[in-house]
Amino acid sequence: MLSRKGIIPEEYVLTRLAEDPAEPRYRARERRARFVSKNGNCNVAHKNIREQGRFLQDVFTTLVDLKWPHTLLIFTMSFLCSWLLFAMVWWLIAFAHGDLAPDEGTVVPCVTSIHSFSSAFLFSIEVQVTIGFGGRMVTEECPLAILILIVQNIVGLMINAIMLGCIFMKTAQAHRRAETLIFSKHAVIAVRHGRLCFMLRVGDLRKSMIISATIHMQVVRKTTSPEGEVVPLHQVDIPMENGVGGNSIFLVAPLIIYHVIDANSPLYDLAPTDLHHHQDLEIIVILEGVVETTGITTQARTSYLADEILWGQRFVPIVAEEDGRYSVDYSKFGNTIKVPTPLCTARQLDEDRSLLDALTLASSRGPLRKRSVAVAKTKPKFSISPDSLS
């Protein structure tokens, strides 16, 4: 009945009815844990930290790192506590001077119009937020009241500076700008300039540019030293190349960044059969630069596991010239096509270059054969009739 109403697809209902109740419904695919998630967050849990006092030594950074509900709670409580604290001080000054007595007579009070704790609380708010309604004011009768007035103003300015600075830094954090720096979902390995290359695509969705953008790549895997020491997260830096060479990129349009798999690359012995979810391999890509509008350094990160690397694929072009300017079609940002690629490691390709020569010869013959057939089947667009010649 649910499938007839369109709530549940019919094929899903038939599949669920055909399942064996004795078998488990879901089979979770076993894969290694990511060191860096696709959105750039580090998948690391810090436990058993005994020196918690180090966080209090850098209170400002701790407040900025807190979540928004906690930050707003601290923001509100800091003002309320300071208002209540100084309200108690003003009430004690009025009580000690005898201003709370019902028959004041000719005695000049320290603060006018304070008769209860509520009025003292209102006066504390007026002093700290510099709002004077004209009903309460400090007189020259009590020097202590003048001193408390000065102290509360200084404390209020400090709280305003810290909390407003914290709110500003949370709204202008560098990782907010990194949300518009995107990476391709998959990386590819194909032949470029006669060498196997690891390639990925990076782009910026905003028109404001990233100045001095640099890109780095690391391979993270579990290794064992010759002495038997197990290194669970062994990080190896590998160079990345772009169209102009070097790590500095001009990210005005999406670029394909590639790494040449040579004898110095940790991917030198990587074969197509190794690209599965059980393989202990993670490639981390880090893009760093300065935001043009704010001058703040930002960093975007992503990672690729072994099963997220496509062998024998190439990214499709997405930049075209239209009406005198270049346009980028982001709907094809992660699209790839199959290209002829040797099914061997880069080491085997360097040892036997005939594999690449045979592949190049086969790929060069294929389009010619298809083009000849297409030409044979093509009909002329225009024809000359005998009437037109007469």
C-alpha positions as CSV (number, residue, x, y, z in Angstrom):
1,M,0.0,0.0,0.0
2,L,2.9,2.3,0.8
3,S,4.5,1.6,-2.6
4,R,1.2,2.4,-4.4
5,K,1.0,5.8,-2.7
6,G,4.5,6.6,-3.7
7,I,5.9,6.8,-0.2
8,I,8.2,3.8,-0.6
9,P,9.6,2.7,-4.0
10,E,8.2,-0.7,-5.1
11,E,11.6,-2.2,-5.8
12,Y,12.6,-1.4,-2.2
13,V,9.5,-3.3,-0.9
14,L,10.2,-6.3,-3.0
15,T,13.8,-6.4,-1.9
16,R,12.8,-6.2,1.8
17,L,10.3,-9.0,1.4
18,A,12.9,-11.3,-0.3
19,E,15.4,-10.9,2.5
20,D,16.1,-13.7,4.9
21,P,15.2,-12.6,8.4
22,A,17.9,-14.8,9.9
23,E,20.7,-12.9,8.0
24,P,21.9,-9.5,9.2
25,R,20.2,-6.6,7.4
26,Y,23.3,-4.4,7.1
27,R,26.8,-5.3,6.4
28,A,29.2,-2.5,7.2
29,R,32.1,-2.3,4.9
30,E,35.3,-2.5,6.9
31,R,37.7,0.3,6.0
32,R,40.5,2.0,7.8
33,A,39.9,5.1,9.8
34,R,40.5,8.4,8.2
35,F,43.2,10.7,9.6
36,V,41.6,13.7,7.8
37,S,37.9,13.7,6.8
38,K,36.7,14.9,3.4
39,N,35.6,18.3,4.8
40,G,39.0,18.8,6.4
41,N,38.4,18.0,10.0
42,C,41.1,16.0,11.8
43,N,39.7,12.6,13.0
44,V,41.8,12.6,16.2
45,A,40.4,12.2,19.8
46,H,42.5,13.6,22.6
47,K,42.1,11.6,25.8
48,N,43.6,11.5,29.3
49,I,44.9,15.1,29.2
50,R,46.1,15.7,32.7
51,E,47.4,19.3,32.3
52,Q,44.0,21.0,31.8
53,G,45.3,24.2,33.3
54,R,47.1,25.0,30.0
55,F,43.8,25.8,28.4
56,L,43.0,28.4,31.0
57,Q,46.4,30.1,30.4
58,D,45.1,31.0,26.9
59,V,41.5,32.0,27.8
60,F,40.9,33.9,24.6
61,T,41.7,31.0,22.3
62,T,39.7,28.7,24.5
63,L,36.7,31.0,24.2
64,V,37.0,31.2,20.4
65,D,37.3,27.4,20.1
66,L,34.1,26.8,22.1
67,K,30.8,26.1,20.3
68,W,28.4,28.9,19.8
69,P,25.9,27.9,22.6
70,H,28.7,27.8,25.1
71,T,30.1,31.1,23.9
72,L,26.8,32.9,24.1
73,L,26.2,31.4,27.6
74,I,29.5,32.7,28.8
75,F,28.9,36.1,27.1
76,T,25.5,36.5,28.9
77,M,26.7,35.2,32.3
78,S,29.8,37.5,32.3
79,F,27.6,40.6,32.1
80,L,25.0,39.3,34.5
81,C,27.6,38.3,37.1
82,S,29.4,41.6,36.9
83,W,26.1,43.6,37.2
84,L,25.1,41.5,40.2
85,L,28.6,41.8,41.8
86,F,28.7,45.6,41.6
87,A,25.0,45.8,42.6
88,M,25.9,44.1,45.8
89,V,28.8,46.6,46.3
90,W,26.5,49.6,45.7
91,W,23.9,48.2,48.1
92,L,26.6,47.7,50.8
93,I,27.9,51.2,50.3
94,A,24.3,52.6,50.7
95,F,23.7,50.4,53.7
96,A,26.9,51.4,55.5
97,H,26.2,55.1,54.9
98,G,22.6,54.8,56.1
99,D,21.0,55.6,52.8
100,L,18.5,52.8,53.1
101,A,16.8,54.3,56.2
102,P,13.2,55.4,55.6
103,D,13.8,58.8,57.1
104,E,16.8,60.2,55.4
105,G,16.5,63.8,56.7
106,T,19.1,66.1,55.5
107,V,21.8,63.4,55.0
108,V,23.3,63.5,51.5
109,P,23.4,59.9,50.2
110,C,26.4,58.4,48.4
111,V,24.1,57.5,45.4
112,T,20.7,59.1,45.1
113,S,17.5,57.1,44.7
114,I,18.9,53.8,46.0
115,H,16.4,52.3,48.4
116,S,16.7,48.5,47.8
117,F,18.8,45.9,46.1
118,S,16.7,46.3,42.9
119,S,17.5,50.0,42.6
120,A,21.2,49.1,43.3
121,F,21.1,46.5,40.5
122,L,19.5,49.1,38.1
123,F,22.2,51.6,39.0
124,S,24.9,49.0,38.3
125,I,23.5,48.4,34.8
126,E,23.4,52.1,34.2
127,V,27.0,52.6,35.2
128,Q,28.4,49.6,33.2
129,V,26.6,50.2,30.0
130,T,26.8,54.0,30.2
131,I,23.1,54.5,30.1
132,G,22.0,57.3,32.5
133,F,18.3,57.8,33.1
134,G,18.7,60.8,35.4
135,G,17.2,59.3,38.5
136,R,20.3,57.9,40.2
137,M,23.8,59.4,40.4
138,V,26.9,59.4,42.5
139,T,27.5,62.3,44.8
140,E,30.7,63.7,46.3
141,E,29.7,62.6,49.8
142,C,31.5,59.2,49.6
143,P,35.0,58.9,48.0
144,L,34.6,55.1,48.1
145,A,31.6,55.4,45.8
146,I,33.7,57.4,43.3
147,L,36.4,54.7,43.4
148,I,33.9,51.9,42.8
149,L,32.5,53.9,39.9
150,I,35.9,54.0,38.3
151,V,36.6,50.3,38.9
152,Q,33.2,49.2,37.5
153,N,33.8,51.3,34.3
154,I,37.2,49.7,33.8
155,V,35.9,46.2,34.4
156,G,33.0,46.8,32.0
157,L,35.3,48.0,29.3
158,M,37.5,44.9,29.7
159,I,34.5,42.5,29.5
160,N,33.2,44.3,26.4
161,A,36.6,44.1,24.7
162,I,37.2,40.4,25.4
163,M,33.7,39.2,24.6
164,L,33.1,41.3,21.5
165,G,36.6,40.4,20.3
166,C,35.7,36.7,20.9
167,I,32.4,37.1,18.9
168,F,34.2,38.8,16.1
169,M,36.9,36.2,15.8
170,K,34.4,33.4,15.8
171,T,32.5,35.0,13.0
172,A,35.7,35.8,11.0
173,Q,37.5,32.5,11.6
174,A,39.7,31.4,8.7
175,H,38.0,28.0,8.2
176,R,34.8,29.8,7.3
177,R,36.6,31.0,4.1
178,A,37.8,27.5,3.5
179,E,34.2,26.3,3.1
180,T,34.2,27.7,-0.5
181,L,37.5,26.0,-1.4
182,I,36.5,22.7,-2.9
183,F,38.3,19.6,-3.9
184,S,37.2,16.8,-6.3
185,K,35.6,13.9,-4.6
186,H,37.9,11.4,-6.2
187,A,41.5,11.6,-7.3
188,V,42.7,9.9,-10.5
189,I,45.9,8.3,-11.8
190,A,46.6,8.5,-15.5
191,V,49.5,9.1,-17.9
192,R,50.6,12.7,-18.4
193,H,53.7,13.6,-20.4
194,G,54.7,10.0,-20.6
195,R,54.6,9.4,-16.8
196,L,52.0,8.1,-14.4
197,C,50.6,11.0,-12.4
198,F,48.4,11.3,-9.4
199,M,45.9,14.1,-10.1
200,L,43.1,16.0,-8.3
201,R,41.1,19.1,-9.0
202,V,40.8,22.1,-6.7
203,G,38.6,25.2,-7.1
204,D,37.4,28.4,-5.4
205,L,33.7,29.3,-5.5
206,R,34.2,32.9,-4.5
207,K,35.3,35.7,-6.8
208,S,37.6,37.2,-4.1
209,M,40.9,35.4,-4.6
210,I,43.3,33.5,-2.3
211,I,46.6,35.3,-2.4
212,S,49.9,33.3,-2.4
213,A,48.0,30.0,-2.4
214,T,50.2,27.0,-1.9
215,I,49.3,23.3,-1.9
216,H,51.0,20.4,-0.1
217,M,50.4,16.7,-0.1
218,Q,51.3,14.0,2.4
219,V,51.0,10.2,2.3
220,V,49.9,8.8,5.7
221,R,50.2,5.1,6.3
222,K,51.2,2.6,9.0
223,T,54.9,1.6,8.8
224,T,57.4,-0.4,10.8
225,S,61.0,0.7,11.2
226,P,63.9,-1.7,10.7
227,E,64.3,-1.8,14.5
228,G,60.7,-3.0,14.8
229,E,59.1,0.2,15.9
230,V,55.5,0.6,14.7
231,V,54.7,4.1,13.5
232,P,50.8,4.2,13.1
233,L,50.8,7.5,11.3
234,H,53.9,7.9,9.2
235,Q,53.7,11.1,7.2
236,V,55.7,11.6,4.0
237,D,55.7,14.8,2.1
238,I,55.5,14.5,-1.7
239,P,55.8,17.3,-4.2
240,M,52.8,18.6,-6.2
241,E,53.0,20.2,-9.6
242,N,50.7,22.5,-11.5
243,G,50.5,24.0,-14.9
244,V,53.2,26.6,-14.2
245,G,55.4,24.5,-11.9
246,G,56.0,24.9,-8.2
247,N,53.6,24.9,-5.3
248,S,52.3,28.4,-5.7
249,I,49.1,28.5,-7.7
250,F,46.9,31.2,-9.2
251,L,43.5,30.0,-8.2
252,V,41.3,32.2,-10.4
253,A,39.7,29.1,-12.0
254,P,39.7,25.4,-11.0
255,L,43.1,23.8,-11.5
256,I,44.2,20.2,-11.9
257,I,47.1,19.6,-9.5
258,Y,49.2,16.6,-10.2
259,H,52.1,14.6,-8.7
260,V,54.5,12.7,-11.0
261,I,54.9,9.2,-9.7
262,D,58.7,8.7,-10.0
263,A,61.4,6.8,-8.2
264,N,61.2,9.3,-5.3
265,S,57.5,9.0,-4.8
266,P,55.9,6.8,-2.1
267,L,53.4,5.8,-4.8
268,Y,56.1,4.2,-7.0
269,D,54.9,0.7,-6.2
270,L,51.2,1.4,-6.2
271,A,49.3,-0.9,-8.6
272,P,45.6,-0.8,-9.7
273,T,44.9,-3.9,-7.6
274,D,45.9,-2.0,-4.5
275,L,43.1,0.6,-4.8
276,H,40.6,-1.0,-2.4
277,H,39.2,-0.1,0.9
278,H,41.4,-2.5,2.8
279,Q,44.6,-0.8,1.6
280,D,46.4,1.1,4.3
281,L,46.8,4.3,2.4
282,E,45.6,7.9,2.8
283,I,46.7,10.9,0.8
284,I,46.2,14.3,2.6
285,V,46.0,17.5,0.5
286,I,46.4,20.9,2.2
287,L,45.7,24.2,0.5
288,E,46.8,27.3,2.3
289,G,46.7,31.0,1.4
290,V,45.8,34.5,2.4
291,V,42.2,35.8,2.1
292,E,42.2,38.8,-0.2
293,T,39.4,40.7,1.6
294,T,40.5,40.1,5.2
295,G,44.2,39.3,5.1
296,I,43.7,36.3,7.3
297,T,45.5,33.0,6.5
298,T,43.2,30.2,5.7
299,Q,43.7,26.5,5.2
300,A,41.5,23.9,3.5
301,R,42.2,20.2,3.8
302,T,40.9,16.9,2.4
303,S,42.1,13.4,2.0
304,Y,41.7,10.4,-0.3
305,L,41.7,6.8,0.7
306,A,42.8,4.1,-1.6
307,D,39.3,3.3,-2.9
308,E,38.7,7.0,-3.7
309,I,41.5,6.9,-6.3
310,L,40.4,6.1,-9.8
311,W,42.9,4.4,-12.0
312,G,42.9,5.2,-15.7
313,Q,40.6,8.2,-15.4
314,R,41.0,11.9,-16.4
315,F,39.0,15.0,-15.4
316,V,36.8,16.5,-18.1
317,P,37.4,20.1,-19.1
318,I,35.0,22.6,-17.3
319,V,36.5,25.9,-18.5
320,A,35.2,27.3,-21.8
321,E,35.3,30.7,-23.5
322,E,31.9,32.3,-23.9
323,D,31.1,35.8,-25.1
324,G,34.6,37.1,-24.7
325,R,35.2,35.7,-21.2
326,Y,35.9,32.4,-19.5
327,S,33.1,30.5,-17.8
328,V,33.4,27.6,-15.4
329,D,30.8,24.8,-15.3
330,Y,30.9,23.5,-11.7
331,S,28.3,20.8,-12.4
332,K,31.2,18.8,-14.1
333,F,33.8,19.6,-11.4
334,G,34.3,16.0,-10.3
335,N,33.4,14.3,-13.6
336,T,36.0,11.9,-15.1
337,I,36.4,9.9,-18.3
338,K,38.3,6.7,-19.0
339,V,41.6,7.0,-20.8
340,P,44.2,4.4,-21.9
341,T,46.5,3.7,-18.9
342,P,48.9,0.9,-18.3
343,L,47.7,-1.5,-15.6
344,C,51.0,-1.7,-13.9
345,T,53.0,0.2,-11.3
346,A,55.2,3.2,-12.1
347,R,58.3,1.1,-11.4
348,Q,57.2,-1.5,-13.9
349,L,56.5,1.2,-16.4
350,D,60.0,2.7,-16.0
351,E,61.5,-0.7,-16.4
352,D,59.5,-1.6,-19.5
353,R,58.6,1.5,-21.6
354,S,57.2,-0.7,-24.3
355,L,54.0,-0.9,-22.3
356,L,53.5,2.8,-22.8
357,D,54.5,2.7,-26.4
358,A,52.0,-0.1,-27.2
359,L,49.3,1.8,-25.3
360,T,50.0,5.0,-27.2
361,L,50.0,3.2,-30.6
362,A,46.6,1.6,-29.8
363,S,45.1,4.8,-28.7
364,S,46.3,6.6,-31.8
365,R,44.8,4.0,-34.1
366,G,41.4,4.0,-32.4
367,P,40.2,7.6,-33.2
368,L,41.4,7.3,-36.8
369,R,39.3,4.2,-37.4
370,K,36.3,5.8,-35.9
371,R,36.8,9.0,-37.9
372,S,37.0,7.2,-41.2
373,V,33.7,5.4,-40.4
374,A,32.1,8.6,-39.4
375,V,33.2,10.3,-42.6
376,A,31.9,7.5,-44.7
377,K,28.5,7.8,-43.1
378,T,28.3,11.6,-43.2
379,K,25.8,13.0,-45.6
380,P,26.5,16.3,-47.5
381,K,24.7,19.2,-46.0
382,F,24.1,20.9,-49.4
383,S,23.4,19.5,-52.8
384,I,23.1,21.1,-56.3
385,S,20.1,20.2,-58.2
386,P,20.0,20.2,-62.0
387,D,17.4,23.0,-62.0
388,S,19.9,25.4,-60.4
389,L,22.5,24.8,-63.1
390,S,20.2,25.6,-66.0
